[in-house]
Amino acid sequence: MIESKTKGVGRRAMIAGAAAGIATATTGAQAGAKSGDSRKAYAIVGCGSRSRMFQEALWGPHKDHGRLVAMCDTNPGRMAYVATRAVKAGAPAPAAYAPGDFSRMVRETKPDTVIVTTPDAYHVDYIIQALNAGLNVITEKPMTTDAVKAQAILDAVKRTGGKVRVSFNYRYSPFRSQLKEILMSGAIGDVLSVDFHWLLNTVHGADYFRRWHSNKSISGGLMVHKATHHFDLVNWWLSDMPATVSATGKRHFYTPDMARRLGLTGPHERCHTCPEKAACTFHLDLAADAGLKALYLDNEQFDGYFRDRCVFRPDISIEDTMNVIVGYEGGATLSYSLNAFNAWEGYHVAFNGTKGRLEHFLNEQATTAGSGAAQSEAERGGIRLIPLRGAAQDIPLRTGAGSHGGGDDVMLADIFDPDAPADPLLRTADERGGAASILIGVAANRCFETGQPVRIDSLVTGLGRPAYPLMPGHDLPVPMPARA
Ligand SMILES: NC(=O)c1ccc[n+]([C@@H]2O[C@H](COP(=O)([O-])OP(=O)(O)OC[C@H]3O[C@@H](n4cnc5c(N)ncnc54)[C@H](O)[C@@H]3O)[C@@H](O)[C@H]2O)c1
């Protein structure tokens, strides 16, 4: 039984909704079901930063494919902001509902699909309610944050026959799809091991330590919240399932002691009221950024959420330095690291195969969420294929426009366009892919506490293998390499 984090907020949020000047829906819906409208109807739960990507897709490039009929959030101020933006975009304002009114939202606005973009630990509440109501679900990553919740989702899918899609946009970045194609082609044979090192810098990386993400019970820590992207990529790149996990993790940079070593008197509550803001280069000015102000600062009155908490405060419960070894069912090994205080932002990944090595690095340009600035992941990076013996070949990096290296737009077309072509890379992820990736992070978190390796099959039961493309087999003949 999953404890709902939303119980009891319904009435409170409704009252606050009136204060925010929005009509919490009572009967029907402004953007609700129109007879004769064949477009799919969507409801969004969680109206923060990430939800804007889905809203803008349905108000813009995909408005002929779907319509946003309802929204649900604990914060009525943020729903009022969505309503304003909808009207500006020329779309009807979605009907607004408090979390306690989820069933009424479904009854009144009749969505086909619920899009879940709440903080991570609350996804499960809405995924299961939507499945129980006979609806399909698109959830943001990570699908959920622990093994009990993952099991509840796996069971609910089996019980209801509903569909859960996890929006793993990283799979759709052109250069990550390119890597998958090279691996599928057999150019480096079958993969025996992967070295994968992800770096977050002290701008984007620090941002995780300010927000709800810094509370492990809400985000699962960076092993779940952030690394779910990376573990999913490796699972999908290899078309394989993780079997065993060993890991170590610690927080040694975003600490009160580091605040003092940087010359501050110590941590403070938040940037907005910080007495040492002039001296601290980690200071984030919510008021100076129109997007951050409208989403968060202006709506603190409704839920008391501060998006600019001190990155050095003592109550942070997530790690900033993590190392993980994953053993795969097919025999490959992954060596992975994630550090959140680096000099640059991006990653190195290398696949060691029976015919050679495939290397890829990317220097990502990341911005603070909410700034509205486009991220360009493909500014600097490359792919190199090195045969076991022979000359290395540099392969031009396939690039794309838009956020997350062009992945978001490609994924949105795959989600919303009913005529999207069949995908030979099978990039659509369901609850099995969602679970397989988070369970590596869940296992790593357990290793941090116990120091003992964890078997994935000890965490959940009935986790089937996702639909992954065929890869070069581990038993195929390998050509004798050229004489050295
Ligand atoms: N795929 C990606 O690249 C990507 C990027 C950013 C965020 N995300 C994911 O999107 C989700 C949302 O992140 P965000 O950055 O938009 O966070 P956010 O804090 O900006 O927004 C979260 C929203 O959920 C609302 N909320 C909080 N608790 C709720 C509850 N119990 N019920 C209903 N609403 C609730 C908040 O009021 C807020 O409006 C997260 O799961 C995050 O991991 C994915």
The ligand as an SDF file (V2000), in Angstrom:
LIG
                    3D

 44 48  0  0  0  0  0  0  0  0999 V2000
   13.5290   14.4360  -18.3710 N   0  0  0  0  0  0  0  0  0  0  0  0
   14.1770   15.5090  -17.9540 C   0  0  0  0  0  0  0  0  0  0  0  0
   15.2030   15.8590  -18.5370 O   0  0  0  0  0  0  0  0  0  0  0  0
   13.6620   16.2870  -16.7620 C   0  0  0  0  0  0  0  0  0  0  0  0
   14.1020   17.5950  -16.5340 C   0  0  0  0  0  0  0  0  0  0  0  0
   13.5990   18.2750  -15.4230 C   0  0  0  0  0  0  0  0  0  0  0  0
   12.7110   17.6420  -14.5600 C   0  0  0  0  0  0  0  0  0  0  0  0
   12.3110   16.3720  -14.7950 N   0  0  0  0  0  0  0  0  0  0  0  0
   11.3640   15.6820  -13.8840 C   0  0  0  0  0  0  0  0  0  0  0  0
   10.1380   16.4010  -13.8900 O   0  0  0  0  0  0  0  0  0  0  0  0
    9.5230   16.3020  -12.6070 C   0  0  0  0  0  0  0  0  0  0  0  0
    9.1900   17.7090  -12.1140 C   0  0  0  0  0  0  0  0  0  0  0  0
   10.3730   18.4320  -11.9390 O   0  0  0  0  0  0  0  0  0  0  0  0
   10.3550   20.0220  -11.9800 P   0  0  0  0  0  0  0  0  0  0  0  0
   11.7440   20.4540  -12.2290 O   0  0  0  0  0  0  0  0  0  0  0  0
    9.2840   20.4900  -12.8670 O   0  0  0  0  0  0  0  0  0  0  0  0
    9.9800   20.3810  -10.4540 O   0  0  0  0  0  0  0  0  0  0  0  0
    9.2220   21.6910   -9.9320 P   0  0  0  0  0  0  0  0  0  0  0  0
    9.5200   21.7870   -8.4990 O   0  0  0  0  0  0  0  0  0  0  0  0
    9.5300   22.8370  -10.8150 O   0  0  0  0  0  0  0  0  0  0  0  0
    7.6780   21.3440  -10.1560 O   0  0  0  0  0  0  0  0  0  0  0  0
    6.9840   20.3690   -9.4220 C   0  0  0  0  0  0  0  0  0  0  0  0
    5.5140   20.7550   -9.3810 C   0  0  0  0  0  0  0  0  0  0  0  0
    4.7840   19.7210   -8.6930 O   0  0  0  0  0  0  0  0  0  0  0  0
    3.9340   20.3280   -7.7130 C   0  0  0  0  0  0  0  0  0  0  0  0
    3.7160   19.3570   -6.6450 N   0  0  0  0  0  0  0  0  0  0  0  0
    4.4930   19.1050   -5.5550 C   0  0  0  0  0  0  0  0  0  0  0  0
    3.9720   18.0980   -4.8340 N   0  0  0  0  0  0  0  0  0  0  0  0
    2.8570   17.6990   -5.4780 C   0  0  0  0  0  0  0  0  0  0  0  0
    1.8930   16.6980   -5.2220 C   0  0  0  0  0  0  0  0  0  0  0  0
    1.9970   15.8690   -4.1970 N   0  0  0  0  0  0  0  0  0  0  0  0
    0.8520   16.5920   -6.0630 N   0  0  0  0  0  0  0  0  0  0  0  0
    0.7240   17.4300   -7.1530 C   0  0  0  0  0  0  0  0  0  0  0  0
    1.6210   18.3870   -7.4390 N   0  0  0  0  0  0  0  0  0  0  0  0
    2.6820   18.5170   -6.6210 C   0  0  0  0  0  0  0  0  0  0  0  0
    4.6610   21.5750   -7.2720 C   0  0  0  0  0  0  0  0  0  0  0  0
    3.8070   22.5130   -6.6990 O   0  0  0  0  0  0  0  0  0  0  0  0
    5.2540   22.0450   -8.5980 C   0  0  0  0  0  0  0  0  0  0  0  0
    4.3530   22.8540   -9.2970 O   0  0  0  0  0  0  0  0  0  0  0  0
   10.4960   15.5580  -11.7210 C   0  0  0  0  0  0  0  0  0  0  0  0
   10.1100   14.2070  -11.6420 O   0  0  0  0  0  0  0  0  0  0  0  0
   11.8160   15.6850  -12.4350 C   0  0  0  0  0  0  0  0  0  0  0  0
   12.6730   14.5820  -12.2020 O   0  0  0  0  0  0  0  0  0  0  0  0
   12.7560   15.6890  -15.9010 C   0  0  0  0  0  0  0  0  0  0  0  0
  1  2  1  0
  2  3  2  0
  2  4  1  0
  4  5  1  0
  4 44  2  0
  5  6  2  0
  6  7  1  0
  7  8  2  0
  8  9  1  0
  8 44  1  0
  9 10  1  0
  9 42  1  0
 10 11  1  0
 11 12  1  0
 11 40  1  0
 12 13  1  0
 13 14  1  0
 14 15  2  0
 14 16  1  0
 14 17  1  0
 17 18  1  0
 18 19  2  0
 18 20  1  0
 18 21  1  0
 21 22  1  0
 22 23  1  0
 23 24  1  0
 23 38  1  0
 24 25  1  0
 25 26  1  0
 25 36  1  0
 26 27  1  0
 26 35  1  0
 27 28  2  0
 28 29  1  0
 29 30  1  0
 29 35  2  0
 30 31  1  0
 30 32  2  0
 32 33  1  0
 33 34  2  0
 34 35  1  0
 36 37  1  0
 36 38  1  0
 38 39  1  0
 40 41  1  0
 40 42  1  0
 42 43  1  0
M  CHG  2   8   1  16  -1
M  END
$$$$
